[in-house]
Amino acid sequence: MLFEDQRFLHEDLERLEQAVADRVAENPSNIRHRLARDHELARLLTRIEEQSQRLLEIYKDADGLREKEAQMISTGDQFEEFYKQLDGIKDFHKRYPNEPVENLERAYKRRQPGEGETPRMEIDTMFTGEEAYGQFLDLTMNHEQYLNLPGVKRLAYTQYLGVFDVFTPPTMNIKRKDKVSDKYFRYVSELASYLEGFIKRVRPLQDLDKLFAAFDEEFDTQWSAKEVPGWTNEKAENGASGPQTEGTGAGIWCADCEKEFNNENVYRNHLTGKKHIRAAAAKKAAGVSGEQSSAPISNGSSSFSFKERAVAEREHRIRCLSKELESKRKATRDNVERRQAMTERERQADNEAMMADPEDYVDGGDRDQSDEEDSDRLYNPLKLPLAWDGKPIPYWLYKLHGLGVEYPCEVCGNYVYMGRRAFDKHFSEALHIYGLKCLGITSNTNLFREITRIEDAVRLWEKLEQDRKRDRDSRDNVVQMEDAEGNVMPERIYLESVAPLSLQTHAYSNFLTVFKSRVFSSLQAGHLLRSIMALWGRCVNIIQKDWSSANIMGGPQ
C-alpha cells in the first residue's frame, strides 16, 4: 500500500501548508497569542519536514517495494489486488473496533475551547511568572547560586543582571584554578542551559542550531589562539622589562601574588615584603617540582586542561547568548526596578493584569465573526489608559488611581496631569523646577509644592524675599552698645558717632603722657627751652593727624 501512503503524505503536506498560511495571515497584537502562534507554526514546520522526509524515502524506493507494487497492479488482476487490500482493512477494524479514524480536515484546524488542549494552555506552562511570556529573564535561582560561590562580590539582583556575563576581574574575582571546581562548573552550566532554553522558547521560528554552531566555531578559533577572555596564558614571573600589566589592565599586576596594584610605589615596596618573597619562592619551587615530575602528571594536566576548556566554552556561550538577549536583559532590569518601587497593592494589580486570561482564539474561517470580536475587544468608550498587553486597564484600577481627574499646572506651561499620583510626582521633576527658575525662583523649591499658578508663585517668592530682608535688619539691631555717659544705642550708630570721639580722647591722653615725660627728662639735661619747642612741634603733628582721622570717620568737626 505504498501508493496509498504516498497519496496520504501528499494530502497531509497540502493541508499542513494551508494551516501554515492561515496562521501566518493572522497577526495577533497580544504577545501571548503571538508566541503561541509561533510555537504552533514551529510544530507544523517540523511536521512538514518529517512528512517530506518520509515521502522522499518512498520515492527513492531503496528496497524496491514500490516498483514491485506497481508491477502487481499493472500486470495482474487489478480488482483482485484491490479486494485483497480491502479485506485487510476490514480485518484490521474488526480486531480494533475502537480505533479512531484520522481526519486530516480537522487535524490542523485551530481548536476551540472545550475541544481539547490548546496552544494557549501550553504557553501558560512554558514560562514562569517573572518571565511574563518571554518578555523578561528569570535569573533569581542563578543569582542565588552566584552568591554562594566562594570569593565573589555580593551583588543585588539588579546589579547581577548587568554583569552576569562577565567572568574576568574586577567583576569576577574567582581565580583561574578555582574555576574548575564542581560548584563553579555547575553554576555556569545551569546559567548557559537556562539562556539557551529561554532563547528557544522566545524564538521558536529561528534556526538556532545554526546560531549555536557559529558560537562553537568562534570559541574553537579563540581557544586555539588562546584569546578567550580570562583564559589567556599566564606568566609565572615578571620579565626584565618591568612589571606586567594584567588583571583589569589599569594597574600593575604581580604574577607571584596574583594581585593588582594601582600605585607603582606601592608595588615596588611590595616586592621587598615577606609575603611577596614567600609567594615567589613557592611558585619557583612548584615550577622545579613540575619539571622533575613532568612525566607522571602529564595525564592529570591533560584532564585539567579538558575541564578548563569545558568551563571556558560555557562562559563563551553565556557571553554570546547575553548579546543576543541584550534587549531582554535591559527590559528585565527596568521591570525589576519598576516593581521594587511599587506598593503591595500595585504589585498585586500588576500580577492580576499579567496573568489575566485573554479572550480565546477565534476560528480562522469565521472572518466576519472574528472582525466583530476584535472591534468589541478594542472598544474603549471611557478612553481608559492601555496596559502592557495593549488592552484598556480595568475600570476599578482607573478609579483607584484617580486617573480621570485632571490637574493643570501653569508653571509647567499649562500641562495637564492625569491622576493625583502623577500630579504630586511632577513637583520634583525637571519640567516644574525649570518653570520656577524661569520665574526667578532659584531656592527653596519645596516650599512651592501644590502651587500651580504663576501669580501665586511670584507673590509667595516676593513675600519670602521681604521676610529675608526683615530678618537681616533685625539681626543688625540685636547688638546694643553703651557709651561713657551711659547712653544705649545700636552698634552701627555707636561705631559712626561715639568711636571717633573716643579716639580723640585717647590721642590727647597720649599727648599729655609724652609731654610730661619729655619735660622732666629735658629738665634733668638742662635743655628745657629747646625740648619744649621740639615737643610742641610733635604734638601739633599728632593733633592734626588725630583730627583728620576723626573727620574721616564721621566725628564732630
C-alpha positions in Angstrom: 0.0 0.0 0.0 2.9 2.3 -0.7 0.9 4.3 -3.3 -1.8 4.9 -0.7 0.8 6.1 1.8 2.2 8.3 -0.9 -1.2 9.9 -1.6 -1.8 10.3 2.1 1.5 12.1 2.6 0.8 14.5 -0.3 -2.6 15.3 1.1 -1.1 15.8 4.6 1.6 18.2 3.2 -1.0 20.3 1.4 -3.2 20.6 4.5 -0.1 21.5 6.5 0.8 24.2 4.0 -2.7 25.6 4.2 -2.6 25.6 8.0 0.7 27.4 8.0 -0.7 30.0 5.6 -3.8 30.6 7.8 -1.7 31.2 10.9 0.8 33.4 9.1 -2.1 35.6 7.9 -3.1 36.2 11.5 -1.2 39.0 13.2 -2.2 38.9 16.9 -1.2 42.0 18.9 -1.1 40.2 22.2 2.3 38.8 23.0 0.7 35.7 24.5 -1.2 34.9 21.3 1.7 35.8 19.1 4.1 33.5 21.0 1.5 30.7 20.9 1.1 31.1 17.2 4.9 31.0 16.6 5.2 27.7 18.6 2.3 26.2 16.7 4.0 27.2 13.4 7.2 25.6 14.6 5.4 22.3 15.2 3.7 22.5 11.8 7.0 23.1 10.1 8.6 20.2 11.9 5.7 18.0 10.8 6.2 19.2 7.2 9.9 18.3 7.4 9.1 14.8 8.8 6.4 14.0 6.3 8.6 15.3 3.4 11.4 13.0 4.5 9.1 10.0 4.6 7.8 10.9 1.1 11.3 11.2 -0.3 12.2 7.7 1.1 9.1 6.3 -0.7 10.2 7.9 -4.0 13.7 6.7 -3.6 12.4 3.1 -3.2 15.6 1.7 -1.7 14.1 -1.7 -1.1 12.2 -1.9 -4.4 8.7 -2.4 -2.8 7.2 0.5 -4.7 8.3 -0.9 -8.1 7.1 -4.3 -7.1 3.6 -3.0 -6.2 3.4 -1.0 -9.4 4.1 -4.2 -11.4 1.5 -6.2 -9.5 -1.1 -3.5 -10.3 -0.2 -3.2 -13.9 0.3 -6.9 -14.8 -2.1 -8.8 -12.6 -5.8 -8.6 -12.0 -6.4 -5.0 -10.6 -9.6 -5.9 -8.8 -8.0 -8.9 -7.2 -5.3 -6.8 -5.6 -8.0 -4.2 -4.7 -10.2 -6.6 -2.9 -7.3 -8.2 -1.1 -6.3 -4.8 0.4 -10.0 -4.1 1.2 -10.2 -7.4 3.1 -7.1 -6.4 5.0 -8.6 -3.1 6.1 -11.9 -4.7 7.2 -10.0 -7.4 9.2 -7.9 -4.6 10.9 -11.1 -2.8 12.0 -12.7 -6.0 13.3 -9.7 -6.5 15.5 -9.6 -2.9 16.7 -13.2 -1.6 16.5 -12.5 1.5 18.7 -9.5 2.7 16.7 -10.1 6.4 15.9 -10.0 7.4 12.2 -7.6 10.2 11.4 -9.4 13.2 9.9 -6.9 15.4 8.1 -9.5 18.1 7.6 -9.8 18.7 11.3 -6.2 17.7 12.3 -4.7 21.1 11.7 -7.6 23.4 12.3 -7.4 25.7 15.3 -9.2 24.0 18.2 -11.9 25.9 20.0 -12.2 25.9 23.9 -13.6 22.6 25.1 -12.3 20.5 22.2 -9.0 19.6 23.9 -5.6 21.1 24.7 -4.9 24.4 23.1 -1.6 26.1 22.4 -2.6 28.8 24.9 -2.5 26.3 27.7 0.9 25.1 26.6 2.2 28.7 26.7 0.9 29.1 30.3 3.1 26.2 31.5 6.1 27.2 29.3 7.1 30.4 31.2 7.3 31.4 34.8 5.5 34.4 36.2 8.7 36.5 36.3 9.3 35.8 32.6 5.9 37.2 31.6 5.6 35.1 28.4 9.2 35.7 27.3 9.3 39.4 28.0 11.8 39.2 30.8 14.5 36.9 32.1 14.2 35.0 35.4 17.7 34.6 36.8 16.7 34.5 40.5 17.9 31.0 41.0 21.2 31.7 39.1 21.6 34.8 41.3 21.4 32.7 44.4 24.0 30.2 43.0 26.3 33.1 42.2 26.1 34.5 45.7 27.0 31.0 47.1 30.3 30.9 45.0 33.4 31.5 47.1 35.3 34.8 46.6 32.6 36.7 44.7 31.2 40.1 45.4 27.7 40.2 46.9 25.6 42.0 44.3 22.0 42.9 44.3 19.7 41.3 41.7 19.6 44.4 39.6 23.4 44.6 39.6 23.8 40.9 38.8 21.6 41.4 35.7 24.2 43.8 34.3 27.3 41.7 35.0 26.2 38.0 34.9 28.1 37.5 31.6 31.4 39.0 32.9 33.9 36.4 34.1 37.1 38.5 34.4 38.4 40.8 37.2 37.5 43.1 38.8 33.8 42.0 38.4 34.6 38.2 38.8 37.4 37.7 41.3 37.5 33.9 41.1 40.9 32.7 40.1 41.5 30.5 37.1 42.5 27.5 39.2 39.3 27.8 41.2 37.0 27.9 38.1 37.5 24.1 37.5 35.6 23.3 40.8 32.4 21.4 40.6 30.4 24.3 42.2 31.5 26.9 39.6 31.1 24.4 36.7 27.5 23.7 37.8 26.8 27.4 38.0 28.0 28.3 34.5 26.4 25.1 33.1 22.9 25.9 34.5 23.2 29.5 33.5 24.1 28.6 29.9 21.4 26.0 29.8 18.8 28.5 31.0 19.7 31.1 28.5 19.8 28.5 25.7 16.3 27.2 26.7 14.9 30.7 27.0 16.0 31.8 23.5 14.5 28.6 22.2 11.2 29.4 23.8 11.0 33.0 22.7 12.3 32.4 19.1 10.7 29.1 18.0 10.9 30.0 14.3 14.6 30.9 14.2 17.3 28.4 13.1 19.0 28.3 16.4 21.1 25.2 15.6 23.0 27.4 13.0 23.4 30.1 15.6 24.8 27.7 18.2 27.2 26.2 15.7 28.5 29.7 15.0 29.1 30.2 18.7 31.1 26.9 18.9 33.1 27.8 15.8 34.0 31.2 17.3 35.0 29.5 20.6 37.2 27.0 18.8 39.0 29.7 17.0 39.6 31.8 20.1 40.7 28.8 22.2 43.2 27.7 19.6 44.7 31.2 19.5 44.5 31.4 23.4 42.4 34.6 23.1 39.4 33.5 25.3 38.8 36.3 27.9 40.1 35.1 31.3 41.8 32.0 29.8 44.9 33.5 28.2 48.5 32.3 29.0 49.8 33.5 32.4 53.5 34.2 33.1 54.9 33.0 36.4 57.3 35.9 36.8 57.6 39.4 35.7 60.0 40.0 32.8 63.1 42.1 32.9 61.5 44.9 31.0 59.3 45.7 34.0 56.1 44.7 35.7 53.4 43.1 33.6 50.0 44.7 33.3 47.2 42.2 33.8 44.0 41.9 35.8 41.8 44.9 35.0 44.6 46.3 32.7 44.6 49.6 34.7 47.2 48.8 37.3 50.4 46.8 37.9 50.0 43.0 38.2 52.1 40.9 40.4 52.1 37.4 39.0 53.7 35.8 42.0 51.0 37.0 44.4 48.2 37.2 41.8 47.4 40.7 42.9 46.9 44.1 41.2 48.4 47.4 42.4 47.2 50.8 41.3 50.3 52.7 42.5 53.8 51.9 41.2 55.4 53.0 44.5 53.2 50.6 46.5 54.1 47.8 44.0 57.9 48.4 44.5 57.6 48.3 48.3 55.5 45.1 47.9 58.4 43.4 46.1 60.6 43.6 49.2 57.9 42.4 51.5 57.9 39.0 53.2 54.6 38.0 51.7 55.9 38.5 48.1 59.2 36.7 48.8 57.3 33.7 50.2 54.9 33.6 47.2 57.8 33.9 44.7 59.7 31.1 46.5 56.6 28.9 46.5 56.0 29.4 42.8 59.6 28.8 42.0 59.6 25.6 44.0 56.4 24.5 42.3 58.0 25.1 38.9 61.0 23.0 39.7 58.9 20.1 41.1 56.8 20.2 37.9 59.9 19.9 35.7 61.2 17.0 37.8 58.0 15.0 37.6 56.6 16.1 34.3 56.0 12.6 33.0 53.9 11.3 35.9 51.5 14.2 35.9 51.0 14.5 32.1 47.6 12.8 32.2 46.5 14.9 35.1 47.4 18.1 33.3 45.5 17.0 30.2 42.4 16.3 32.2 42.8 19.7 33.9 43.0 21.3 30.5 39.9 19.5 29.4 38.0 20.9 32.4 39.2 24.4 31.7 38.0 24.1 28.1 34.6 22.9 29.2 34.3 25.8 31.7 35.6 28.4 29.1 33.2 27.0 26.5 30.2 27.6 28.8 31.4 31.1 29.7 31.7 31.9 26.0 28.2 30.5 25.3 26.8 32.8 28.1 28.5 35.9 26.6 27.2 35.2 23.2 23.7 34.4 24.4 23.6 37.6 26.5 24.5 39.6 23.5 21.6 38.0 21.6 19.3 38.7 24.6 20.5 42.2 25.3 17.1 43.8 24.9 15.5 41.3 27.2 18.2 41.9 29.8 17.6 45.7 29.7 13.8 45.2 29.9 14.3 42.8 32.8 16.4 45.3 34.8 13.8 48.1 34.1 10.9 45.8 35.2 12.7 44.8 38.4 13.3 48.4 39.3 9.7 49.3 38.4 8.3 46.5 40.6 10.6 47.4 43.5 9.1 50.9 43.5 5.5 49.6 43.6 3.3 49.3 46.6 2.0 45.9 47.6 -1.5 46.7 46.1 0.0 47.9 42.9 2.2 44.8 42.6 -0.9 42.6 43.1 -2.8 44.5 40.5 0.1 44.2 38.1 0.2 40.4 38.7 -3.5 40.1 38.1 -3.3 42.1 34.9 -0.4 40.0 33.7 -2.0 36.6 34.5 -5.5 37.6 33.3 -6.9 35.1 30.9 -7.2 36.8 27.5 -10.1 36.1 25.1 -9.9 32.8 23.3 -8.7 32.4 19.8 -11.2 32.6 17.0 -11.5 30.3 14.1 -9.7 31.5 11.0 -12.7 30.5 8.8 -15.2 32.8 10.5 -13.7 36.1 9.3 -16.8 38.3 9.9 -17.3 37.0 13.4 -13.6 37.5 14.3 -13.7 41.0 13.0 -16.7 41.8 15.2 -15.0 40.3 18.2 -11.8 42.3 17.5 -13.8 45.5 17.3 -15.6 44.7 20.6 -12.3 43.8 22.2 -10.8 47.2 21.3 -13.9 49.2 22.1 -12.9 51.8 24.7 -15.6 54.4 25.2 -14.2 55.6 28.5 -10.8 56.2 27.0 -9.1 54.2 29.7 -5.2 54.0 29.5 -3.8 50.9 27.9 -1.9 48.3 29.9 1.2 46.4 28.8 -0.8 43.9 26.7 -2.4 46.7 24.6 -5.8 46.4 26.4 -7.5 49.1 28.5 -6.9 48.8 32.2 -9.8 47.7 34.5 -12.2 50.4 35.4 -11.7 49.8 39.2 -7.9 50.4 38.7 -8.7 53.5 36.8 -10.9 54.8 39.6 -8.4 53.6 42.3 -5.6 55.8 41.0 -8.0 58.7 40.1 -6.8 58.8 36.5 -10.0 60.6 35.4 -9.1 63.8 37.4 -7.2 66.5 35.6 -4.6 68.6 37.3 -3.3 71.6 35.2 -0.1 73.4 36.1 0.6 76.9 34.7 4.2 76.8 35.9 4.8 73.8 33.5 3.2 75.6 30.6 -0.4 74.6 31.3 0.5 70.9 31.1 -2.4 68.7 32.3 -1.5 65.7 34.7 -3.9 62.8 34.9 -4.3 61.5 38.4 -3.1 62.7 41.8 0.0 60.5 41.8 1.4 61.9 38.6 0.5 65.4 39.8 2.3 65.0 43.2 5.3 63.5 41.4 5.8 66.3 38.9 6.7 68.9 41.6 10.2 67.3 41.9 10.6 66.7 38.1 12.8 68.8 35.9 10.0 70.5 34.0 8.4 72.1 37.0 11.7 73.1 38.5 12.7 74.7 35.2 9.5 76.7 35.2 10.2 78.0 38.7 13.7 79.1 37.6 12.2 81.0 34.6 10.1 83.0 37.2 13.3 83.8 39.2 12.7 81.3 41.9 16.1 79.6 42.5 15.9 78.3 46.0 13.6 76.5 48.4 11.5 75.0 45.6 10.0 72.6 48.2 8.0 75.5 49.6 6.2 75.8 46.3 4.5 72.4 46.3 0.8 72.5 45.5 1.3 75.9 43.8 0.5 75.7 40.1 -0.5 79.4 39.3 2.3 81.7 38.2 0.7 84.7 40.1 0.7 82.7 43.4 4.3 81.5 42.9 5.6 85.1 42.3 3.6 86.5 45.2 5.0 83.9 47.6 8.5 84.5 46.3 8.2 88.2 47.0 6.9 87.6 50.5 9.8 85.3 51.2 12.3 87.9 50.0 10.7 90.5 52.2 10.9 88.2 55.2 14.6 87.6 54.5 15.3 91.3 54.3 13.4 91.9 57.6 15.4 89.2 59.3 18.7 90.8 58.2 17.6 94.2 59.5 16.5 92.7 62.8 19.8 90.9 63.2 21.6 94.2 62.7 19.7 95.8 65.7 20.3 92.9 68.1 23.8 94.1 69.3 23.5 97.2 71.6 26.4 99.4 72.7 26.8 101.9 75.7 29.0 105.0 75.6 30.8 106.6 78.5 27.7 108.6 79.6 25.5 105.5 79.8 23.6 106.1 76.6 22.5 102.8 74.9 22.4 102.7 71.1 22.8 100.1 68.2 26.2 99.0 67.3 26.1 100.7 63.9 25.3 104.2 65.4 27.9 103.7 68.1 30.6 103.0 65.5 29.6 106.0 63.4 29.5 108.7 66.2 30.9 107.7 69.5 34.0 105.8 68.4 35.8 108.8 66.8 35.4 110.9 70.0 36.9 108.1 72.0 39.8 108.1 69.5 40.4 111.8 70.0 40.4 111.5 73.8 42.9 108.7 73.6 45.1 110.9 71.4 45.1 113.8 73.9 45.9 111.4 76.8 48.8 110.1 74.7 50.0 113.7 74.1 50.0 114.6 77.8 51.8 111.5 78.8 54.6 112.1 76.2 54.7 115.8 77.1 55.2 115.1 80.8 57.9 112.5 80.2 59.9 114.7 77.8 59.7 117.8 80.0 61.0 116.0 83.0 63.8 114.4 81.1 64.8 117.8 79.5 64.9 119.5 82.8 67.3 117.0 84.0 69.5 117.6 81.0 69.4 121.4 81.1 67.8 121.9 77.7 64.3 123.0 78.8 63.5 125.5 76.1 64.8 123.5 73.2 62.9 120.4 74.3 59.6 122.3 74.8 59.8 123.7 71.2 60.6 120.2 69.8 57.8 118.6 71.8 55.4 121.3 70.8 56.0 120.6 67.1 55.5 116.9 67.5 52.3 117.4 69.5 50.9 119.7 66.8 51.5 116.9 64.2 49.8 114.3 66.4 46.8 116.6 67.0 46.5 117.3 63.2 46.6 113.5 62.4 44.0 112.7 65.1 41.6 115.4 63.9 42.0 114.3 60.3 41.2 110.7 61.2 38.2 111.8 63.3 36.9 113.8 60.3 37.3 110.8 58.0 35.3 108.6 60.4 32.4 111.0 60.6 33.2 112.6 64.0 32.4 116.2 65.0 34.3 119.0 63.2 
